[in-house]
């Protein structure tokens, strides 16, 4: 026996594992192997694995979302910070107690009236031009209205006819009243003539009223001055067509022998004035001169919008030095009320609810209602509303509202901003 014959023979897979089926003898087939058997996974382990996966996803999501939220919050804070307007806040300066209060006053004529036409026609003549001083009842102009004149003539004729008819009806009525007593006429005929007499008498009254109306219209063909005054406007000329009513003003008259001066006194000083006292007035047109007026009346009520009292002062102007429409400086002697603070005029906010001043506290703007005193055009005295601890916004923006967050500039920022201009 050869050495190869002595070697042990290795069994084929089919022989080594009797459980295996013999391989197929078909041509082109491949040998196959089966996977080893595995133990089934327990349900508890699968749940734990799923929870771990979910937790991992949550952690990853949180790690991705939180930085984004922080960035969005930081961006929003930065945006709000940049959106807040930058303001300059100053401390109000204490002022001297007010004893002489000077307020602007509007000078108006004592009586101011436009003159209109009450009848239609053409202007034939005017007699006074602007600046002319006229007396009450002075003839200002003539209007020709031939249509109204003809209507008046017709009304006169109608009145004559009505009077004739009424006279005839009265005669017939009286005659029948005498005849009916002797039974010469019937009672029915008598009643007819009596009623006819009453009707014609009423027609006479109607014709008289119509004629009187037309007489009044013809009287309006002449334009008269309603009071003593000066002609301040003449808006018509000879030959112009005149319409009835207030569509076009013919003349404008003002009574200027006495002038009215109106001013608004802060309500806190309302107890410092009394009716009948003499008030000093100065005018820019008359430097160095002081005029005197009499306080004749007040509104007796505080205006809730401005918290002021409307005051009227009458000034004697028979010499004609003062002109209506000018601006007066009214000097009041008032009692001191609390402490006054001086702020720039630019700090004032003219709100629909009244005068306001913007202040800053803890980065938030507040609109404080105040009462204004002395005003020199550059600074103004605030009588009520402010305290020494307030910080007043020097130039508040027009869009400033109550409770709005603002950025108060530091002195260094103000200096840098001014240096950069």
FIKOLKOL-674413 format. One record per residue (C-alpha): residue in three letters; x, y, z. Coordinates in steps of 0.25 Angstrom, whole numbers. Each point is the difference from the previous one (the first is absolute). Layout:
N
<node r="ALA" X="X" Y="Y" Z="Z"/>
...
This chain:
421
<node r="UNK" X="0" Y="0" Z="0"/>
<node r="UNK" X="5" Y="13" Z="-4"/>
<node r="UNK" X="2" Y="12" Z="10"/>
<node r="UNK" X="-12" Y="8" Z="-6"/>
<node r="UNK" X="-8" Y="-12" Z="2"/>
<node r="UNK" X="4" Y="0" Z="15"/>
<node r="UNK" X="-5" Y="15" Z="2"/>
<node r="UNK" X="-13" Y="1" Z="7"/>
<node r="UNK" X="-12" Y="4" Z="-9"/>
<node r="UNK" X="-7" Y="13" Z="3"/>
<node r="UNK" X="-15" Y="-2" Z="0"/>
<node r="UNK" X="-9" Y="9" Z="-9"/>
<node r="UNK" X="-9" Y="10" Z="7"/>
<node r="UNK" X="-12" Y="-9" Z="-5"/>
<node r="UNK" X="6" Y="-11" Z="8"/>
<node r="UNK" X="5" Y="7" Z="12"/>
<node r="UNK" X="-14" Y="6" Z="3"/>
<node r="UNK" X="-10" Y="-11" Z="-3"/>
<node r="UNK" X="-11" Y="10" Z="2"/>
<node r="UNK" X="4" Y="8" Z="-12"/>
<node r="UNK" X="-7" Y="-4" Z="-13"/>
<node r="UNK" X="9" Y="-4" Z="-12"/>
<node r="UNK" X="3" Y="11" Z="-9"/>
<node r="UNK" X="-7" Y="1" Z="-13"/>
<node r="UNK" X="7" Y="-6" Z="-11"/>
<node r="UNK" X="-6" Y="10" Z="-10"/>
<node r="UNK" X="11" Y="7" Z="-9"/>
<node r="UNK" X="4" Y="14" Z="4"/>
<node r="UNK" X="-5" Y="-1" Z="14"/>
<node r="UNK" X="8" Y="6" Z="12"/>
<node r="UNK" X="2" Y="-6" Z="14"/>
<node r="UNK" X="-8" Y="8" Z="11"/>
<node r="UNK" X="3" Y="2" Z="14"/>
<node r="UNK" X="-11" Y="3" Z="11"/>
<node r="UNK" X="2" Y="11" Z="11"/>
<node r="UNK" X="3" Y="-5" Z="14"/>
<node r="UNK" X="-12" Y="1" Z="9"/>
<node r="UNK" X="-2" Y="12" Z="9"/>
<node r="UNK" X="-7" Y="2" Z="13"/>
<node r="UNK" X="-13" Y="10" Z="-1"/>
<node r="UNK" X="1" Y="14" Z="6"/>
<node r="UNK" X="-8" Y="3" Z="12"/>
<node r="UNK" X="-11" Y="10" Z="0"/>
<node r="UNK" X="6" Y="8" Z="12"/>
<node r="UNK" X="14" Y="2" Z="-7"/>
<node r="UNK" X="-7" Y="5" Z="-12"/>
<node r="UNK" X="-8" Y="11" Z="8"/>
<node r="UNK" X="13" Y="4" Z="7"/>
<node r="UNK" X="7" Y="2" Z="-13"/>
<node r="UNK" X="-12" Y="8" Z="-6"/>
<node r="UNK" X="0" Y="9" Z="12"/>
<node r="UNK" X="15" Y="2" Z="-1"/>
<node r="UNK" X="-2" Y="4" Z="-15"/>
<node r="UNK" X="-11" Y="10" Z="3"/>
<node r="UNK" X="8" Y="6" Z="12"/>
<node r="UNK" X="12" Y="2" Z="-10"/>
<node r="UNK" X="-9" Y="6" Z="-10"/>
<node r="UNK" X="-6" Y="10" Z="11"/>
<node r="UNK" X="14" Y="3" Z="5"/>
<node r="UNK" X="5" Y="3" Z="-14"/>
<node r="UNK" X="-13" Y="9" Z="-3"/>
<node r="UNK" X="2" Y="8" Z="13"/>
<node r="UNK" X="15" Y="2" Z="-3"/>
<node r="UNK" X="-4" Y="6" Z="-13"/>
<node r="UNK" X="-13" Y="8" Z="4"/>
<node r="UNK" X="5" Y="6" Z="13"/>
<node r="UNK" X="12" Y="8" Z="-7"/>
<node r="UNK" X="-10" Y="5" Z="-11"/>
<node r="UNK" X="-10" Y="4" Z="10"/>
<node r="UNK" X="11" Y="8" Z="8"/>
<node r="UNK" X="5" Y="6" Z="-13"/>
<node r="UNK" X="-14" Y="4" Z="-3"/>
<node r="UNK" X="-3" Y="6" Z="13"/>
<node r="UNK" X="14" Y="8" Z="0"/>
<node r="UNK" X="-4" Y="5" Z="-14"/>
<node r="UNK" X="-14" Y="5" Z="5"/>
<node r="UNK" X="6" Y="6" Z="12"/>
<node r="UNK" X="11" Y="7" Z="-9"/>
<node r="UNK" X="-11" Y="4" Z="-10"/>
<node r="UNK" X="-9" Y="6" Z="12"/>
<node r="UNK" X="12" Y="7" Z="5"/>
<node r="UNK" X="4" Y="6" Z="-13"/>
<node r="UNK" X="-15" Y="4" Z="-3"/>
<node r="UNK" X="-1" Y="8" Z="13"/>
<node r="UNK" X="2" Y="15" Z="-3"/>
<node r="UNK" X="12" Y="6" Z="6"/>
<node r="UNK" X="-3" Y="13" Z="8"/>
<node r="UNK" X="7" Y="10" Z="8"/>
<node r="UNK" X="-5" Y="2" Z="14"/>
<node r="UNK" X="3" Y="12" Z="8"/>
<node r="UNK" X="-4" Y="4" Z="14"/>
<node r="UNK" X="-9" Y="12" Z="1"/>
<node r="UNK" X="6" Y="13" Z="5"/>
<node r="UNK" X="-7" Y="6" Z="12"/>
<node r="UNK" X="-6" Y="14" Z="-3"/>
<node r="UNK" X="-4" Y="12" Z="9"/>
<node r="UNK" X="-14" Y="0" Z="5"/>
<node r="UNK" X="-10" Y="7" Z="-10"/>
<node r="UNK" X="-5" Y="13" Z="5"/>
<node r="UNK" X="-1" Y="7" Z="-14"/>
<node r="UNK" X="-6" Y="-9" Z="-10"/>
<node r="UNK" X="1" Y="5" Z="-15"/>
<node r="UNK" X="-9" Y="-7" Z="-10"/>
<node r="UNK" X="-3" Y="2" Z="-14"/>
<node r="UNK" X="-14" Y="6" Z="-4"/>
<node r="UNK" X="-8" Y="1" Z="-12"/>
<node r="UNK" X="-5" Y="14" Z="-3"/>
<node r="UNK" X="-14" Y="1" Z="-7"/>
<node r="UNK" X="-10" Y="11" Z="-3"/>
<node r="UNK" X="-11" Y="2" Z="9"/>
<node r="UNK" X="-10" Y="-3" Z="-11"/>
<node r="UNK" X="3" Y="-7" Z="-13"/>
<node r="UNK" X="-11" Y="-2" Z="-11"/>
<node r="UNK" X="0" Y="-3" Z="-14"/>
<node r="UNK" X="-11" Y="7" Z="-9"/>
<node r="UNK" X="-8" Y="-8" Z="-10"/>
<node r="UNK" X="-11" Y="3" Z="-10"/>
<node r="UNK" X="-15" Y="-3" Z="3"/>
<node r="UNK" X="-5" Y="3" Z="-14"/>
<node r="UNK" X="6" Y="-3" Z="-14"/>
<node r="UNK" X="4" Y="10" Z="-10"/>
<node r="UNK" X="12" Y="8" Z="-5"/>
<node r="UNK" X="8" Y="9" Z="8"/>
<node r="UNK" X="-1" Y="14" Z="-5"/>
<node r="UNK" X="9" Y="7" Z="10"/>
<node r="UNK" X="8" Y="-2" Z="12"/>
<node r="UNK" X="4" Y="12" Z="10"/>
<node r="UNK" X="11" Y="-5" Z="9"/>
<node r="UNK" X="13" Y="-8" Z="-2"/>
<node r="UNK" X="9" Y="-7" Z="9"/>
<node r="UNK" X="5" Y="8" Z="12"/>
<node r="UNK" X="-12" Y="9" Z="0"/>
<node r="UNK" X="-6" Y="3" Z="14"/>
<node r="UNK" X="-15" Y="0" Z="-1"/>
<node r="UNK" X="-12" Y="2" Z="10"/>
<node r="UNK" X="-11" Y="-9" Z="2"/>
<node r="UNK" X="-11" Y="2" Z="-11"/>
<node r="UNK" X="10" Y="6" Z="-10"/>
<node r="UNK" X="-3" Y="-4" Z="-15"/>
<node r="UNK" X="10" Y="-10" Z="-5"/>
<node r="UNK" X="-5" Y="-3" Z="-14"/>
<node r="UNK" X="-12" Y="0" Z="-9"/>
<node r="UNK" X="-6" Y="-13" Z="-7"/>
<node r="UNK" X="-9" Y="1" Z="-12"/>
<node r="UNK" X="-11" Y="-11" Z="0"/>
<node r="UNK" X="-11" Y="4" Z="-10"/>
<node r="UNK" X="-6" Y="-13" Z="1"/>
<node r="UNK" X="-3" Y="2" Z="14"/>
<node r="UNK" X="-5" Y="14" Z="-3"/>
<node r="UNK" X="-10" Y="-6" Z="-10"/>
<node r="UNK" X="-5" Y="-10" Z="10"/>
<node r="UNK" X="-2" Y="11" Z="10"/>
<node r="UNK" X="-9" Y="7" Z="-10"/>
<node r="UNK" X="-8" Y="-12" Z="-4"/>
<node r="UNK" X="-2" Y="-3" Z="15"/>
<node r="UNK" X="-5" Y="14" Z="2"/>
<node r="UNK" X="-10" Y="-2" Z="-11"/>
<node r="UNK" X="-4" Y="-13" Z="5"/>
<node r="UNK" X="-3" Y="6" Z="14"/>
<node r="UNK" X="-8" Y="11" Z="-7"/>
<node r="UNK" X="-9" Y="-11" Z="-6"/>
<node r="UNK" X="-1" Y="-8" Z="12"/>
<node r="UNK" X="-4" Y="13" Z="8"/>
<node r="UNK" X="-11" Y="3" Z="-11"/>
<node r="UNK" X="-6" Y="-14" Z="1"/>
<node r="UNK" X="0" Y="0" Z="15"/>
<node r="UNK" X="-7" Y="14" Z="0"/>
<node r="UNK" X="-11" Y="-5" Z="-10"/>
<node r="UNK" X="-2" Y="-13" Z="8"/>
<node r="UNK" X="-1" Y="8" Z="13"/>
<node r="UNK" X="-11" Y="9" Z="-6"/>
<node r="UNK" X="-8" Y="-12" Z="-5"/>
<node r="UNK" X="2" Y="-7" Z="13"/>
<node r="UNK" X="-6" Y="12" Z="8"/>
<node r="UNK" X="-11" Y="1" Z="-10"/>
<node r="UNK" X="-5" Y="-14" Z="1"/>
<node r="UNK" X="1" Y="1" Z="15"/>
<node r="UNK" X="-10" Y="11" Z="0"/>
<node r="UNK" X="-9" Y="-7" Z="-10"/>
<node r="UNK" X="0" Y="-13" Z="7"/>
<node r="UNK" X="-7" Y="6" Z="12"/>
<node r="UNK" X="-12" Y="4" Z="-8"/>
<node r="UNK" X="0" Y="-14" Z="-7"/>
<node r="UNK" X="3" Y="7" Z="-14"/>
<node r="UNK" X="12" Y="-10" Z="-2"/>
<node r="UNK" X="3" Y="-14" Z="4"/>
<node r="UNK" X="9" Y="-3" Z="11"/>
<node r="UNK" X="8" Y="-9" Z="-9"/>
<node r="UNK" X="3" Y="12" Z="-9"/>
<node r="UNK" X="4" Y="9" Z="12"/>
<node r="UNK" X="10" Y="-11" Z="5"/>
<node r="UNK" X="6" Y="-1" Z="-14"/>
<node r="UNK" X="3" Y="15" Z="0"/>
<node r="UNK" X="5" Y="1" Z="14"/>
<node r="UNK" X="10" Y="-12" Z="-3"/>
<node r="UNK" X="4" Y="7" Z="-12"/>
<node r="UNK" X="3" Y="13" Z="7"/>
<node r="UNK" X="9" Y="-8" Z="10"/>
<node r="UNK" X="7" Y="-7" Z="-11"/>
<node r="UNK" X="3" Y="13" Z="-8"/>
<node r="UNK" X="5" Y="7" Z="13"/>
<node r="UNK" X="10" Y="-12" Z="2"/>
<node r="UNK" X="5" Y="2" Z="-14"/>
<node r="UNK" X="3" Y="15" Z="3"/>
<node r="UNK" X="8" Y="-4" Z="12"/>
<node r="UNK" X="8" Y="-10" Z="-9"/>
<node r="UNK" X="2" Y="10" Z="-11"/>
<node r="UNK" X="5" Y="10" Z="11"/>
<node r="UNK" X="10" Y="-10" Z="5"/>
<node r="UNK" X="6" Y="-3" Z="-13"/>
<node r="UNK" X="1" Y="15" Z="-3"/>
<node r="UNK" X="7" Y="2" Z="13"/>
<node r="UNK" X="10" Y="-12" Z="-3"/>
<node r="UNK" X="3" Y="7" Z="-14"/>
<node r="UNK" X="2" Y="13" Z="7"/>
<node r="UNK" X="10" Y="-6" Z="9"/>
<node r="UNK" X="8" Y="-6" Z="-12"/>
<node r="UNK" X="0" Y="13" Z="-7"/>
<node r="UNK" X="6" Y="6" Z="13"/>
<node r="UNK" X="11" Y="-9" Z="-1"/>
<node r="UNK" X="4" Y="6" Z="-13"/>
<node r="UNK" X="8" Y="10" Z="9"/>
<node r="UNK" X="11" Y="-6" Z="9"/>
<node r="UNK" X="2" Y="7" Z="13"/>
<node r="UNK" X="11" Y="-2" Z="11"/>
<node r="UNK" X="-5" Y="-8" Z="12"/>
<node r="UNK" X="9" Y="7" Z="10"/>
<node r="UNK" X="11" Y="11" Z="2"/>
<node r="UNK" X="12" Y="-6" Z="-5"/>
<node r="UNK" X="11" Y="-1" Z="-11"/>
<node r="UNK" X="-2" Y="-7" Z="-14"/>
<node r="UNK" X="11" Y="-11" Z="-1"/>
<node r="UNK" X="-4" Y="-6" Z="-13"/>
<node r="UNK" X="-8" Y="4" Z="-12"/>
<node r="UNK" X="-2" Y="-12" Z="-9"/>
<node r="UNK" X="-10" Y="6" Z="-11"/>
<node r="UNK" X="1" Y="10" Z="-11"/>
<node r="UNK" X="-9" Y="8" Z="-8"/>
<node r="UNK" X="-8" Y="-8" Z="-10"/>
<node r="UNK" X="2" Y="-13" Z="6"/>
<node r="UNK" X="-12" Y="-10" Z="2"/>
<node r="UNK" X="-4" Y="-1" Z="14"/>
<node r="UNK" X="-6" Y="-13" Z="5"/>
<node r="UNK" X="-9" Y="-2" Z="12"/>
<node r="UNK" X="6" Y="-7" Z="13"/>
<node r="UNK" X="14" Y="-3" Z="5"/>
<node r="UNK" X="6" Y="-5" Z="-13"/>
<node r="UNK" X="8" Y="13" Z="-1"/>
<node r="UNK" X="4" Y="10" Z="10"/>
<node r="UNK" X="-2" Y="15" Z="-4"/>
<node r="UNK" X="7" Y="7" Z="11"/>
<node r="UNK" X="7" Y="-3" Z="13"/>
<node r="UNK" X="-1" Y="9" Z="12"/>
<node r="UNK" X="7" Y="0" Z="13"/>
<node r="UNK" X="-3" Y="8" Z="13"/>
<node r="UNK" X="14" Y="4" Z="5"/>
<node r="UNK" X="-2" Y="11" Z="10"/>
<node r="UNK" X="1" Y="-11" Z="10"/>
<node r="UNK" X="8" Y="-12" Z="-2"/>
<node r="UNK" X="-2" Y="-14" Z="6"/>
<node r="UNK" X="13" Y="-7" Z="5"/>
<node r="UNK" X="-2" Y="-15" Z="2"/>
<node r="UNK" X="11" Y="-9" Z="7"/>
<node r="UNK" X="0" Y="-13" Z="7"/>
<node r="UNK" X="4" Y="0" Z="14"/>
<node r="UNK" X="5" Y="-13" Z="7"/>
<node r="UNK" X="-10" Y="-5" Z="9"/>
<node r="UNK" X="9" Y="-1" Z="12"/>
<node r="UNK" X="0" Y="16" Z="0"/>
<node r="UNK" X="-15" Y="1" Z="-2"/>
<node r="UNK" X="-2" Y="5" Z="15"/>
<node r="UNK" X="11" Y="11" Z="-2"/>
<node r="UNK" X="-9" Y="9" Z="-9"/>
<node r="UNK" X="-13" Y="7" Z="2"/>
<node r="UNK" X="-10" Y="7" Z="-9"/>
<node r="UNK" X="2" Y="15" Z="-2"/>
<node r="UNK" X="15" Y="0" Z="3"/>
<node r="UNK" X="10" Y="8" Z="-9"/>
<node r="UNK" X="9" Y="-9" Z="-8"/>
<node r="UNK" X="13" Y="5" Z="-7"/>
<node r="UNK" X="2" Y="-3" Z="-15"/>
<node r="UNK" X="12" Y="2" Z="-9"/>
<node r="UNK" X="1" Y="-1" Z="-15"/>
<node r="UNK" X="12" Y="-2" Z="-9"/>
<node r="UNK" X="-5" Y="11" Z="-9"/>
<node r="UNK" X="1" Y="10" Z="11"/>
<node r="UNK" X="13" Y="-3" Z="8"/>
<node r="UNK" X="2" Y="6" Z="13"/>
<node r="UNK" X="-15" Y="4" Z="1"/>
<node r="UNK" X="-9" Y="-7" Z="10"/>
<node r="UNK" X="-15" Y="0" Z="-2"/>
<node r="UNK" X="-11" Y="-3" Z="10"/>
<node r="UNK" X="-12" Y="-8" Z="-1"/>
<node r="UNK" X="-12" Y="-5" Z="9"/>
<node r="UNK" X="-3" Y="-14" Z="3"/>
<node r="UNK" X="-14" Y="0" Z="-4"/>
<node r="UNK" X="-4" Y="-15" Z="0"/>
<node r="UNK" X="5" Y="-15" Z="0"/>
<node r="UNK" X="-6" Y="-13" Z="-5"/>
<node r="UNK" X="-2" Y="-4" Z="15"/>
<node r="UNK" X="4" Y="-14" Z="-4"/>
<node r="UNK" X="14" Y="-7" Z="-2"/>
<node r="UNK" X="2" Y="-6" Z="-14"/>
<node r="UNK" X="2" Y="-15" Z="2"/>
<node r="UNK" X="9" Y="-1" Z="-12"/>
<node r="UNK" X="10" Y="11" Z="3"/>
<node r="UNK" X="-3" Y="2" Z="15"/>
<node r="UNK" X="-1" Y="15" Z="-2"/>
<node r="UNK" X="-10" Y="11" Z="3"/>
<node r="UNK" X="-4" Y="9" Z="-11"/>
<node r="UNK" X="1" Y="15" Z="4"/>
<node r="UNK" X="-6" Y="12" Z="-8"/>
<node r="UNK" X="7" Y="14" Z="2"/>
<node r="UNK" X="-6" Y="12" Z="-6"/>
<node r="UNK" X="9" Y="11" Z="-4"/>
<node r="UNK" X="-4" Y="15" Z="-4"/>
<node r="UNK" X="5" Y="3" Z="-14"/>
<node r="UNK" X="-7" Y="13" Z="-3"/>
<node r="UNK" X="13" Y="6" Z="-4"/>
<node r="UNK" X="2" Y="-12" Z="-11"/>
<node r="UNK" X="14" Y="-4" Z="4"/>
<node r="UNK" X="-3" Y="-14" Z="1"/>
<node r="UNK" X="-4" Y="-9" Z="-11"/>
<node r="UNK" X="-9" Y="-12" Z="1"/>
<node r="UNK" X="7" Y="-13" Z="-4"/>
<node r="UNK" X="13" Y="3" Z="7"/>
<node r="UNK" X="6" Y="-8" Z="11"/>
<node r="UNK" X="1" Y="6" Z="14"/>
<node r="UNK" X="8" Y="-4" Z="12"/>
<node r="UNK" X="-9" Y="-1" Z="12"/>
<node r="UNK" X="7" Y="2" Z="14"/>
<node r="UNK" X="-7" Y="-6" Z="12"/>
<node r="UNK" X="3" Y="2" Z="14"/>
<node r="UNK" X="-2" Y="-14" Z="6"/>
<node r="UNK" X="3" Y="-8" Z="13"/>
<node r="UNK" X="11" Y="-10" Z="0"/>
<node r="UNK" X="-4" Y="-14" Z="-1"/>
<node r="UNK" X="10" Y="-11" Z="3"/>
<node r="UNK" X="13" Y="-1" Z="-6"/>
<node r="UNK" X="3" Y="3" Z="-15"/>
<node r="UNK" X="10" Y="-7" Z="-9"/>
<node r="UNK" X="6" Y="5" Z="-13"/>
<node r="UNK" X="1" Y="-9" Z="-12"/>
<node r="UNK" X="3" Y="2" Z="-15"/>
<node r="UNK" X="-12" Y="4" Z="-8"/>
<node r="UNK" X="4" Y="-12" Z="-9"/>
<node r="UNK" X="-4" Y="-10" Z="12"/>
<node r="UNK" X="-14" Y="4" Z="-1"/>
<node r="UNK" X="-10" Y="-10" Z="-7"/>
<node r="UNK" X="-13" Y="6" Z="-5"/>
<node r="UNK" X="-9" Y="-12" Z="2"/>
<node r="UNK" X="-15" Y="-1" Z="-3"/>
<node r="UNK" X="-3" Y="-2" Z="15"/>
<node r="UNK" X="8" Y="13" Z="3"/>
<node r="UNK" X="15" Y="4" Z="2"/>
<node r="UNK" X="9" Y="-11" Z="4"/>
<node r="UNK" X="15" Y="-2" Z="3"/>
<node r="UNK" X="7" Y="-13" Z="-2"/>
<node r="UNK" X="8" Y="-6" Z="11"/>
<node r="UNK" X="9" Y="-12" Z="2"/>
<node r="UNK" X="0" Y="-10" Z="11"/>
<node r="UNK" X="7" Y="-14" Z="0"/>
<node r="UNK" X="1" Y="1" Z="-15"/>
<node r="UNK" X="-15" Y="2" Z="-2"/>
<node r="UNK" X="-6" Y="13" Z="-5"/>
<node r="UNK" X="-12" Y="7" Z="7"/>
<node r="UNK" X="-8" Y="12" Z="-5"/>
<node r="UNK" X="-3" Y="9" Z="11"/>
<node r="UNK" X="-11" Y="11" Z="0"/>
<node r="UNK" X="6" Y="13" Z="4"/>
<node r="UNK" X="-4" Y="15" Z="1"/>
<node r="UNK" X="8" Y="10" Z="-7"/>
<node r="UNK" X="4" Y="13" Z="6"/>
<node r="UNK" X="10" Y="11" Z="-5"/>
<node r="UNK" X="4" Y="-3" Z="-15"/>
<node r="UNK" X="12" Y="8" Z="-5"/>
<node r="UNK" X="0" Y="-7" Z="-14"/>
<node r="UNK" X="12" Y="-8" Z="4"/>
<node r="UNK" X="-3" Y="-6" Z="14"/>
<node r="UNK" X="-13" Y="-1" Z="7"/>
<node r="UNK" X="-4" Y="-1" Z="14"/>
<node r="UNK" X="-8" Y="-13" Z="5"/>
<node r="UNK" X="-9" Y="4" Z="12"/>
<node r="UNK" X="-6" Y="-14" Z="3"/>
<node r="UNK" X="3" Y="-14" Z="-5"/>
<node r="UNK" X="15" Y="-1" Z="2"/>
<node r="UNK" X="9" Y="-3" Z="12"/>
<node r="UNK" X="15" Y="2" Z="2"/>
<node r="UNK" X="2" Y="-15" Z="-2"/>
<node r="UNK" X="-6" Y="-1" Z="-13"/>
<node r="UNK" X="9" Y="-2" Z="-13"/>
<node r="UNK" X="-6" Y="8" Z="-11"/>
<node r="UNK" X="1" Y="-4" Z="-15"/>
<node r="UNK" X="7" Y="12" Z="-7"/>
<node r="UNK" X="-5" Y="-3" Z="-14"/>
<node r="UNK" X="-11" Y="-11" Z="0"/>
<node r="UNK" X="-3" Y="-7" Z="-13"/>
<node r="UNK" X="-14" Y="3" Z="-5"/>
<node r="UNK" X="-4" Y="-15" Z="1"/>
<node r="UNK" X="3" Y="-1" Z="15"/>
<node r="UNK" X="-11" Y="-7" Z="8"/>
<node r="UNK" X="-2" Y="-3" Z="14"/>
<node r="UNK" X="7" Y="-12" Z="5"/>
<node r="UNK" X="10" Y="-1" Z="-12"/>
<node r="UNK" X="14" Y="-5" Z="3"/>
<node r="UNK" X="11" Y="10" Z="-3"/>
<node r="UNK" X="15" Y="0" Z="0"/>
<node r="UNK" X="5" Y="12" Z="8"/>
<node r="UNK" X="13" Y="4" Z="-5"/>
<node r="UNK" X="11" Y="2" Z="10"/>
<node r="UNK" X="8" Y="13" Z="0"/>
<node r="UNK" X="12" Y="-7" Z="-7"/>
<node r="UNK" X="-10" Y="-5" Z="-11"/>
<node r="UNK" X="-5" Y="14" Z="-2"/>
<node r="UNK" X="14" Y="6" Z="-1"/>
<node r="UNK" X="4" Y="-10" Z="-10"/>
<node r="UNK" X="-13" Y="2" Z="-8"/>
<node r="UNK" X="2" Y="15" Z="0"/>
<node r="UNK" X="15" Y="-1" Z="-3"/>
<node r="UNK" X="-4" Y="-9" Z="-12"/>
<node r="UNK" X="-9" Y="11" Z="-6"/>
